[in-house]
Amino acid sequence: MWDAQTLCAVRRGVEPLVALQQLGSALFDTALQMVVKDRCSGGGELNSTMDSRQKAMSDFYMTYNLLAKLTPIVPAIILAKMGDRGWRKVPIFTPLVGYMASRLILLLVIVLGLPIQAMWLGVTLQGLSGGFCSIWAAVMTIVSLRSAEHQRSVMMMRVELLYGLAGLLGSLASGHLFQLYGSSLGQGTVLVGVSLLLYALCLLYAVFLLETSEGGAEVEAAAGGGGIRGNMVNIVLLFAGGVLYDVAVAGAGEILVSFQMKEPLNWNAKQVGYGNASGFLIFLTSFLGVMVMSRWVSDVTLIIIGMLSFASGIYFMAFVTETYMFYLARALMLFALIPTPTMRSILSQQVTGSSYGIVLISFQLSFKVASLAYTPTYTLIYQHTLDWLPGCVFLLSSFITVLGTIPISIVGCRLQLKPANRRIEAG
């Protein structure tokens, strides 16, 4: 149980910010998905074939996702450097302004009937403000600074859990909110309006209430806990494993949005919300997995377990033809959220506290650079395999995930060769 001091720290820590941000994001994701489906089907016209709708949707998301991943690269680096120089809040509240602009543009698309391509402007503004990679790296930097090394994996997974639970609640509510009308302005206005309000509250919290003072890492460094640092081989191997895993997960996730709208699934707004919620439920199972398994296995073993969990689930997803099969595939991915935060934890242990921000943002941005290759590649493969195996890209993701376990395994072997003084002292 948390005592009063811990609850006070949480109240002014990153946890409320993460919860508000992800609630708003979950509502927005469902709204965008349904608006894109409507616009790409010609507003419901019968002469729009399923294949042409799928091609239009996947083309839209290819451009949207590329903009989302490329535009933040330079701004995020600048914001991370500002954060490492003591301005820890800047990489957090600056992206929130961009998020609000993006949500406002979707609201205008619904209300004024603007073309869906206007969202490309919205996601560009979001990216130029730093985007998700900036705000998430900043959050993880604060968590790293406020936790000791032996607690860091669990602390990061705790924040990931909160992120997932907020996404779960938002996704469950989103399908119902989407069907509400706002002053006869159309479906989605209430949903996007609530999302916009949540981001406004998130911005106010970041500016006026969030505390970014250092804790565990600062104490540990003073005690000489900053020992083995700057191991570039481990850093490179972690980046390689992280990029391969993100290619597999994000590439499959981008196609899954269109896959859900295709026959035989052909989901409506409620089903989309429930499907997204099942993805966020994995945050809970992954957190429980870390809490239980971390007592007996190393961080590297946790990463490999999580990667293999995703590989098996996404392999099964390739053959999904019924909604219940989709949820079975999700169930196999119960530990799929363990790898990335655990990699961040190990990465933070390879550098000093003053470099946390730039290393973690570089890790996040490496995913964005990789998207230059995988986003168009996955889209083209999906479009060319629609008629005979729409889930072909999921098989590709399964293979890439298994490939990604190789550099992570090498990191595990290298870490075993190092003296475990820090972990013994922490115990």
N, C-alpha and C positions, 0 to 999 in steps of 0.2 A: 504493500500500500504506500501511496505517496503521502509524505507529511506536509504540513502547512508551508514550510519553506520551499519544498519542491513545487507545490502547486503555485506559489507566488512566482517562482522562476519561470514556470510554464506559461503563466498568464502574460508575462512580458517577454517571452521568448519567441522562437520562430513557429511554434506549434499552431497558435491561432491564425497566423498569417498563412501557413500552409493549408489549413482547413478551409479558410475563406476563399483562397485562390483556387483550390481544386474544386470546391463546390461550384464556383462560377464557371470554371473551365468545363466541367461535366455537363452543365446545362447548355453551354455554348456548342459543345461538340455534337450533341443530339440535334440541336436546332439547325446547325450547318448541314449535317448529314441529310436531314429531311428536306431542307430547302433545295439542296443540290439535287436530290432525287426528283423533286417536283419539277425543277427547271429543266433538268436533262431529259425528262419524259414529255417535254412539250406541254407542261401544265396538265398532264393526264390525257393527252390526245391518244386515240387508239391506233393511229397509223405510225406511232413510234415503236419500232421493234425493240425487243429486249437487248439484242446485241448492240444496236446503235446507242441505246441508253447506257449500256455498260461501257462502251467506248467513250461516250461523252463524259460520263462520270469519272472514269479512270484518267482521261486526258486532263480534266479540270483539276483533280487531286494531284496529278503529277506536277503541274505547274505550281499549284498552291503549296505543295510540300517542298519543292525545290526553293521557292521564295522563302518559305519559313526557315529553311536550314542554311541558306547561303547569306541572306541579308544580315543575320546577327554576328557574323564572324568578326569583323573589325570592331563594331561597337562593343561586343562582349569582352574582347581583349582589353579595350580601353577602360571599361567599367571594372574589370577584374583588377587591373593595376591600381585604379583609384581605391578599390577596396583594400588591397594589400598595403596601401599607404595610410590606412586608418579610416577611410570613408566607407565603412562597411555597409551603410544603408543605401548608398548610391546604386550599387548593382541590383538592388531590390526594388526601390520605388520607381526608378526610371523605366524598367520594363513594364511595370504595372500601368503606367500612362499609355504605353503602346497597346497593351491588352485592351484598355478601355476604348481606345480609338478603333480597334478592330471590331469590338462588339457593337459599337455605335454604328459602324458601317453596315453590319449585318442587319441591324434594326432598320436602317434606311432602305436596304435591299427589300425587306419584307413590306415596309409601309409604303414606300414610293414606287415599288416595282422596278427598281434598278436591275440591270443584268447581273447575274451571279458572278460574272468576271470582276465586278467591283470589289469582291472579296480579295482579289489579288493585291489591290491597293491596301486593304486592311491588313493583310498578313505582312506586307512590306513595311508598313508603319510599325507593326508589332516587332518585326525583326530588327529594324533600324534602332529601336529602343533597347535592344539587347536580347529580347525574346526569352523563351523558357530556359535556354542554356545558361543565360546570365543569372536569372533569379534562382535557379536550382543550384548552380555552383556556389552562389553566394550563401544560400541556406546551408549547404553542406559544409562550407568553410566555417560558418558560425558554429555549427555542431562540432566540427573538428577542434576548433579553438576552445570550446567549452567542455571537452571530454578528454579523459585520459586514454592512452592508446589501447589498453586492454579492454576498455568499454566501448570503443568507437564503433565497431561493427554493429553492436546491439543498439547503440544510440541512433545510428544512421537508419537502421531498419525500423526503429520506433517511429522516426519521422516519416519513413516510407509507408508504414502502417497507417498513420494518421492520414497521409495523402490518399491512400487507397480507400479507407473508410469514408472519407469525404466524397471521393469520386463515386463510391458505391451508392451513398445516399442521394447524391445529385443525379446519378444515372437512373435510379429507380423512380425519382420524382419527375425527371425530364420528359418522359413520354406522355405523362398525364398533363403537365403544364403546357406542352406544345399544342395540345388540342384546345386550350383555352383561347378565347379571342379577346383582344384589347381594344375596346371601343370600335368594334367592327373593322379593325385594321388588318385582320388576317391571322391565321395560325402562326404561332411562333413569337408574336409580339410580347406576350406576357413572359414567356420563357427567356427571351433575350433581355427583356427589361430587368428581370430578377438577376440575371447573370451580371448585367452592367452595375446594378446596385451592390452586389457582393464585391465586385472589384473596386468600387468606390470605397466601401468599408475597409477593404484590404489595404488600399493606398493610405487611408487615414491612420490605420493601425501602424503601418510601416513608418510613417513620418513621425507620429506623436508618441507611440507606446513601445515600439520594439526596442529592446536592449541588446547591444552587441558586444558587451564587455567580455573579455577572455577569462577562461576559468581553468579547466583541467589541463589543457595543453601548456598554458603559461606556467602553471605550478610544476608540471612535469619537466619542462625545459629547465627551470631554475634548479630542479633537483638532479639535473644531469641526465634526464630521460631522453634527451635529443640525440642520443648516441649515433648509431649507424645511419648516415644520411647520404643523399645524392647517389644512390645506386642506380646508374643509368640503364644497366642491362635489365634489371627488374622493371624499371619504369617502361622501357620499350616493349618488353614482353606483355606487361599489363595493358598497355595501349593496344597492342596487336590483338590480344584476346578480347578486350572490350569492344574494339571496332568490329571484329568478326561477329561477336554476339549481337551488337546493335544492328548490324546489317541484317542479320537473320530475323530479329524481333521486329524492328521498325519496318523492314521491307515487307514482311508478312502482314504486319498491322495495317499498313497503308492499303494493301489489296483487300484485306478483310472487310473494310468499309464498303467496297463495291460488291464483294462476294455475298454479303448479307442481303443485298438488294436484288440479287439475281435468283431466278428460279433454280432449284426448287424451294429455296428459303423464302425469298421475296418478303422481307419483314416490313411491318408497319412501325409507327413511332414508338408504341409501347414495347414491342419486341426488340427494337434497337436499344431502348433504354435498359431493358433487362439484360440484353446481351453485353452491353458495356459494363453493367453492374457485375456480371459474372467475371469480367476481366479484373475489376477492382477487388473482387473477393480474394483474388490470388495474393493481394498485398497482406491480407490477414493470415492466410496459410503459410506464406513465406516468412512472415514475422515469427509465427509460432515455430516454424521449422528452425529458424536461427536460434530462438530461445532454448529449444530442446537440444538440438544437435551440437550447438557450440560448446556444450559441456564435454563432449567426447571427441570432436573432430576439429581440425584446423580450419582457418578461414579459406584456404585454397580448396580443401575438400568440400566445404560448403558451396563454393562457386561451381565446382564441377557437378555436384548433385543438382544444383539449380539449372545448369545448362542442359544436362541430360533430361531433366524433367520437361523443359521446354521442347527439346528435340523430339521426345516421344509424343507430346501433345500436338505439336504442329504437324508431325507426320500423319497422325490420325485425322487431323483437320482436312488433309488433302482429299479424303474420301467421304466427307460429310455430305449427306443428302437430306437429312431431316434435322429439325430443330433440336431434338433430344440428343442427337449425335454431336451437335455443336457443343452442348454442355458437357458431354462426356470427354470431348477433346480438351475443353477448358479444365476439367477436373485433373487430367493428366499433367497439366502445367502448374500444379499447386505450389511448386517451389521456384517457379520461373523468375520471380522478382528478387531472389537472393543474390545473383551474381554481380550486378552493376554496383549497388551500394557497398558490397563487400570489397569489390575492386577499388572503389574510392577510398575505403578505409585503409587498405594495404598501401595504396599510393600515397596517402597523407603521412604514412609512417616512413616513407622514403625521403622526405624533404623536411625542412624546418618550417615552423609556424608562419614565418613571414612570406613563405612561398605557397601556402595552401591555396590561395585564391587563383593564382596564375596556373598552377598545376591542374587543379580541378576544372577550371574553365577550358584549359587546353584539352583535357580528357573529353569534356563535353563537346568541344568544337571539332575534335577529330571525328566524331559521329556525323557532324554536319558536312564535313569535307567528303566523307565516304558516301553520303547521300547523292553526290554528283554522279556516282556510278550506279548505285543500286536503285534509286527511285525510277529513272527511265528504264533501266534493265528489267526490273520487276514488272513495270507497267507493260512493256512490250511483250514480255513472256506471257503475262496474263491475257493480253488481247489476242495473242496468236494461239493460245491453248483453250480458249473459251469453249470451243465446240467439242473437244474430246477429253480434256482433263483440266477444268478451271483451277483445281487445287495443285497444279504442277509447281507453282511458286512456293507452296508450303513444303513440298518435298525438298526443294532447293534450300529453304531455310533450315530444315532439319540437318541436311548435310553440312552446311556452313557452321552450324552450332557445334556439331561434333568436331569439326576442324578447329574451332576456336578453343577446344579443351587442351590442345597440344601446347601452346605457349603458356597457358595457365598451369599446366602440369610441370613445365620446366621451372616456373617461378616457385612452385611448391618444393621442388627438389633443391633449388638454390637457397630458399629460406631455411630449410632443415639443416643446411650446412653452417648457418650462422648461429652463434650462441644465443640462447633464449633468455638472456639476463633480464631484459625488460619485462617479459611476461612473468618471470619468476618473482621479480621485485613487486610487480603489480599484485600478485597473489598473496 
